[in-house]
Amino acid sequence: MGEWKKTGCVLCAQNCGLQVEVENNRIVKVRGDKENPRSRGYVCRKGMNIAFHQHHDDRLTHPLKRTDRGFQRISWDQAIDEIGARLKEILDKNGPRSYAYMGGGGQGCHFEAAFGVTLMKALGSRYYYNAIGQELTGQFWAHGRATGKQYKYTIPDEHRCDMFVGIGWNGMVSHQMPRAPLFLREFSRDPEKLLVVIDPRKTETAELADIHLAIKPGTDALLTRAMIAIVIDEGWTDDDYIRDHVSGYDAIKGWFAGFDARAAVEFCELDYGQVREVCRQLRTRRACYHPDLGVYMNRHSTLISYLEIVLFAITGNFCVPGGNVIPGTVMPIVGHSDERDEKTWRTQATGYPAIAGVFPPNVMPEEIMSGRPDRLRAVMCTQCNPLRSFADTAAYEEAFSQLELLVVCEVAMTETARMAHYVLPARSGYESWDATFFAWTWPDIYFQMRRPVVEPEGECLELGEIHTRIADRMGIIPEIPESLFTAAKENRLKFGAELMNFGKANPAALKAMPFIVAKTLGKEMGSGNLASLWAMLMVAPGSFKKCAVRAGFSKGPLIGEEIFKAVMEQPGGLWIGKSDPDDNFADLSTDDKKVNVHIPEMKEWLSEIEIERERRGLEHDAEYPLILSSGRHMPYNANTIMRNPAWNEGKRACTCIMHPSDAEGLGLRDGEIVSVTTKAGTVAVELEVTERTRNGYVMIPHGFGLEYGGDTYGANANRLTKSTHRDRLAGTPFHRHIPCRVEKLGEGA
C-alpha cells in the first residue's frame, strides 16, 4: 500500500482538490478531496488521470543542447553559462526589444511568473507573451475601463443569483467555475431559477437551459446591441442603480437610440419575443453572466465584452450580490497596462499594446519575421507549447526557426522544445511547491499551496530556480550580505527584518527581490516558490489583509506569518480571505467608485454593428462554405499537457463533428477520415456525424496533433488557424469563426 497525499489538479484553471496515492515514487490512484473547501470532492476525468501527466516517456530529466548531431545532454553549469552569454550578446547588439518571455504559469504553477517577469524587466524588456493574451485580454481591457483596473474583472456570483446567463460557455464540459456540472444541474432543477444559454449549438449545458438562444454563429455583437436597445426602449433600466452606481450612461444612451432591435434579433436567427423576455428577466431578477471562448475567440470580441458590461450594469446587476462581482485575490493573475500611456510598450511590427501586462501570442510570429532591426531574436518559453497551443502552427514553425536563441523550460519534450536551442527540465506541479492565483470564488478567497508529492527524477529544477540561475550568471542579482543568509537559517521573522533593512539601504536591489529571497530563505526552505509565498504574504497590501481578517485571521503586523502557518498546516487548501459581501463597489478602482460605461473608443466600432454590414461580414466564400469552431471542449482534451494518449484509450477523442444534414449533402459518413481545409491549411481527421452541432457549423477539439512515441495522435486544430485572423484591439484569435470546407480525404487537393 502506498501513502495518500493531498494535492490539486494542474490540468485546468479550477485546480480541484485531489488525494493521490503514491507508491514507489509514482502516483497510482487518484480521488477527489472531500475536505477541499472549494471543490468538496468533485473531480472530472482529467483530474482522475493526472498520473498520465506526471509519468510518461517524454518527461525531461536533464538539460539538453541542440547540435548538428541532435540534442546532447549537458550540465546545468554549461547550460546556464551558454544561455547567459548568448542572451548578453544578443541584447548588447540589438537592445532589450529583441528579447521576449513567453509562458509563466500555465494551469497549475504560477509562482514561476514572478521570476520570469523579474528577469525580463532586468534585461530591459517588457515583452511578456502569455496564454491570457490568447483568450482574455479583450475582457480585461473592457473591465479595466469600467472598473478602473484591468485586473478588476468580474465573475458571476452564481450562489446568490436566480438568473444565470451562459454566453458561449459549455460549463458542463469546460468548467471555468468551481464544480460547474454539479452547479448547473442543481440550478436547472430549481423552479425558482432561470438558466439561459446563448450558444449556436445545443451543447450539454444548453440541454439543461430553460431558455436556449441558438444564435447564428458570429452575431453575438449584434444580439447584445439589440438587447441593450430593448432594455432602454422598454424602460427596463434600473434608474436608481444607474444614478448611484454608474457613470457615463447619458453619454452612451444615444448610441442605441433608433436601433431596429427586432430586425437585428431576427438576423441572429432568434425569436424576438424570447429575446425580449430574457431582457425583461434581467431587470426583474438577480442576474449574472458567464462568457467564455465563444465570445473571447469570436468576431468583435472586445466590443462584445464591453457591451455585456453595459447590459448588466444598466439592469442593476454589476457589483451586487447575485450579479457579476469583482473577486478578491491573494495575488492578481494579471497587471494593468493603459495603452493611452506613452510608456506602455507596443509591438514593433504590428503595433499591439500590452493589455493586463501581456502581449497577444498571435503577433509573435510577425514580430520575429518582420525583418526590422529591432525584431524579436531571443525567446524564453516556459510552461507553454505554442506550436500546438497557439494559432497558426505553420507561422510559429517558420518564425521559431529564425530565432537566434530559443530556450524552452518544460516538463516534457514538446513540439516547441524540439525546435529549441536549449531545453531545460522543469519540475512538474507534483514535484514542487507551487500554486495558482485564479480567482473564481466570491466573497470567499481560496488558496492552496501544493507541496511535492513525488520526488523529481534526474536533474529537474523549479522553474523559478532556473530563472534565478540565469539572472545570477548575467550579474542581475546584487551582492547579498552574509547577514541575510544567517538570518534565513535562524527564523523567518528575523530574516524579514534583515531583508527590510537591506532593501532600505539598497533600493535598487528591490528589482531583484524574488531572486534574493530564493537564494537566501529559499535555500533554507528547499524551495524558492515557498519562500516567495512567505515574502508575498508579509508584504501583502492592506486590502487583502482586511479580507484575511474577515476570514478569521488576527489583525496586526504578524498577520502574514499567521496566514503562512495556516497555509502550511492545511495542504488541502483553505479560505484565506473574504471580500466585503455587502459592498463590492468598494473594490472598484474608478475615481468615483462607479461603473464607467462610457468608453469612447467603442463608439465607432459599435456603429459598424448593423445588419447590412454584418451580412456582408458573414457572407460565405464559395470555397469555404462552412464555419469551423476550433477548440471544442471535451472530457478528452487538456490542452497539450497530457502527452501520453493512453489516458484516452478506447475513447473517440479527436473528431470533427458535423450535423447530419451537412454530412448527407456532402456524401460523408460517420467514422470516415475527412480533410478540413481553411485559408491556413488542411488537416485529416475522423468525422463524427451528430446533432450536437448545427447545420453549417463544424467543430474540432484543441490539444491534439501531439507527437508521442514516434506517432502523431489526432489533428492539430491550429494548423487551420491564421494568426492574423484576430481581434483588432486585443489580438485574440477568432477560433470560433473560421470559414472552412470539409471533403472526402484526397478530394480538392
C-alpha positions, 0 to 999 in steps of 0.5 A, a space after each residue: 500500500 502506498 501513502 495518500 497525499 493531498 494535492 490539486 489538479 494542474 490540468 485546468 484553471 479550477 485546480 480541484 482538490 485531489 488525494 493521490 496515492 503514491 507508491 514507489 515514487 509514482 502516483 497510482 490512484 487518484 480521488 477527489 478531496 472531500 475536505 477541499 473547501 472549494 471543490 468538496 470532492 468533485 473531480 472530472 476525468 482529467 483530474 482522475 488521470 493526472 498520473 498520465 501527466 506526471 509519468 510518461 516517456 517524454 518527461 525531461 530529466 536533464 538539460 539538453 543542447 541542440 547540435 548538428 548531431 541532435 540534442 546532447 545532454 549537458 550540465 546545468 553549469 554549461 547550460 546556464 553559462 551558454 544561455 547567459 552569454 548568448 542572451 548578453 550578446 544578443 541584447 548588447 547588439 540589438 537592445 532589450 526589444 529583441 528579447 521576449 518571455 513567453 509562458 509563466 504559469 500555465 494551469 497549475 504553477 504560477 509562482 514561476 511568473 514572478 521570476 520570469 517577469 523579474 528577469 525580463 524587466 532586468 534585461 530591459 524588456 517588457 515583452 511578456 507573451 502569455 496564454 491570457 493574451 490568447 483568450 482574455 485580454 479583450 475582457 480585461 481591457 473592457 473591465 479595466 475601463 469600467 472598473 478602473 483596473 484591468 485586473 478588476 474583472 468580474 465573475 458571476 456570483 452564481 450562489 446568490 443569483 436566480 438568473 444565470 446567463 451562459 454566453 458561449 460557455 459549455 460549463 458542463 464540459 469546460 468548467 471555468 467555475 468551481 464544480 460547474 456540472 454539479 452547479 448547473 444541474 442543481 440550478 436547472 432543477 430549481 423552479 425558482 431559477 432561470 438558466 439561459 444559454 446563448 450558444 449556436 449549438 445545443 451543447 450539454 449545458 444548453 440541454 439543461 437551459 430553460 431558455 436556449 438562444 441558438 444564435 447564428 454563429 458570429 452575431 453575438 455583437 449584434 444580439 447584445 446591441 439589440 438587447 441593450 436597445 430593448 432594455 432602454 426602449 422598454 424602460 427596463 433600466 434600473 434608474 436608481 442603480 444607474 444614478 448611484 452606481 454608474 457613470 457615463 450612461 447619458 453619454 452612451 444612451 444615444 448610441 442605441 437610440 433608433 436601433 431596429 432591435 427586432 430586425 437585428 434579433 431576427 438576423 441572429 436567427 432568434 425569436 424576438 419575443 424570447 429575446 425580449 423576455 430574457 431582457 425583461 428577466 434581467 431587470 426583474 431578477 438577480 442576474 449574472 453572466 458567464 462568457 467564455 471562448 465563444 465570445 473571447 475567440 469570436 468576431 468583435 470580441 472586445 466590443 462584445 465584452 464591453 457591451 455585456 458590461 453595459 447590459 448588466 450594469 444598466 439592469 442593476 446587476 454589476 457589483 451586487 450580490 447575485 450579479 457579476 462581482 469583482 473577486 478578491 485575490 491573494 495575488 492578481 493573475 494579471 497587471 494593468 497596462 493603459 495603452 493611452 500611456 506613452 510608456 506602455 510598450 507596443 509591438 514593433 511590427 504590428 503595433 499591439 499594446 500590452 493589455 493586463 501586462 501581456 502581449 497577444 501570442 498571435 503577433 509573435 510570429 510577425 514580430 520575429 519575421 518582420 525583418 526590422 532591426 529591432 525584431 524579436 531574436 531571443 525567446 524564453 518559453 516556459 510552461 507553454 507549447 505554442 506550436 500546438 497551443 497557439 494559432 497558426 502552427 505553420 507561422 510559429 514553425 517558420 518564425 521559431 526557426 529564425 530565432 537566434 536563441 530559443 530556450 524552452 523550460 518544460 516538463 516534457 519534450 514538446 513540439 516547441 522544445 524540439 525546435 529549441 536551442 536549449 531545453 531545460 527540465 522543469 519540475 512538474 506541479 507534483 514535484 514542487 511547491 507551487 500554486 495558482 492565483 485564479 480567482 473564481 470564488 466570491 466573497 470567499 478567497 481560496 488558496 492552496 499551496 501544493 507541496 511535492 508529492 513525488 520526488 523529481 527524477 534526474 536533474 529537474 529544477 523549479 522553474 523559478 530556480 532556473 530563472 534565478 540561475 540565469 539572472 545570477 550568471 548575467 550579474 542581475 542579482 546584487 551582492 547579498 550580505 552574509 547577514 541575510 543568509 544567517 538570518 534565513 537559517 535562524 527564523 523567518 521573522 528575523 530574516 524579514 527584518 534583515 531583508 527590510 533593512 537591506 532593501 532600505 539601504 539598497 533600493 535598487 536591489 528591490 528589482 531583484 527581490 524574488 531572486 534574493 529571497 530564493 537564494 537566501 530563505 529559499 535555500 533554507 526552505 528547499 524551495 524558492 516558490 515557498 519562500 516567495 509565498 512567505 515574502 508575498 504574504 508579509 508584504 501583502 497590501 492592506 486590502 487583502 489583509 482586511 479580507 484575511 481578517 474577515 476570514 478569521 485571521 488576527 489583525 496586526 503586523 504578524 498577520 502574514 506569518 499567521 496566514 503562512 502557518 495556516 497555509 502550511 498546516 492545511 495542504 488541502 487548501 483553505 479560505 484565506 480571505 473574504 471580500 466585503 459581501 455587502 459592498 463590492 463597489 468598494 473594490 472598484 478602482 474608478 475615481 468615483 467608485 462607479 461603473 464607467 460605461 462610457 468608453 469612447 473608443 467603442 463608439 465607432 466600432 459599435 456603429 459598424 454593428 448593423 445588419 447590412 454590414 454584418 451580412 456582408 461580414 458573414 457572407 460565405 466564400 464559395 470555397 469555404 462554405 462552412 464555419 469551423 469552431 476550433 477548440 471544442 471542449 471535451 472530457 478528452 482534451 487538456 490542452 497539450 499537457 497530457 502527452 501520453 494518449 493512453 489516458 484516452 484509450 478506447 475513447 473517440 477523442 479527436 473528431 470533427 463533428 458535423 450535423 447530419 444534414 451537412 454530412 448527407 449533402 456532402 456524401 460523408 459518413 460517420 467514422 470516415 477520415 475527412 480533410 478540413 481545409 481553411 485559408 491556413 491549411 488542411 488537416 485529416 481527421 475522423 468525422 463524427 456525424 451528430 446533432 450536437 452541432 448545427 447545420 453549417 457549423 463544424 467543430 474540432 477539439 484543441 490539444 491534439 496533433 501531439 507527437 508521442 512515441 514516434 506517432 502523431 495522435 489526432 489533428 492539430 486544430 491550429 494548423 487551420 488557424 491564421 494568426 492574423 485572423 484576430 481581434 483588432 484591439 486585443 489580438 485574440 484569435 477568432 477560433 470560433 469563426 473560421 470559414 472552412 470546407 470539409 471533403 472526402 480525404 484526397 478530394 480538392 487537393 
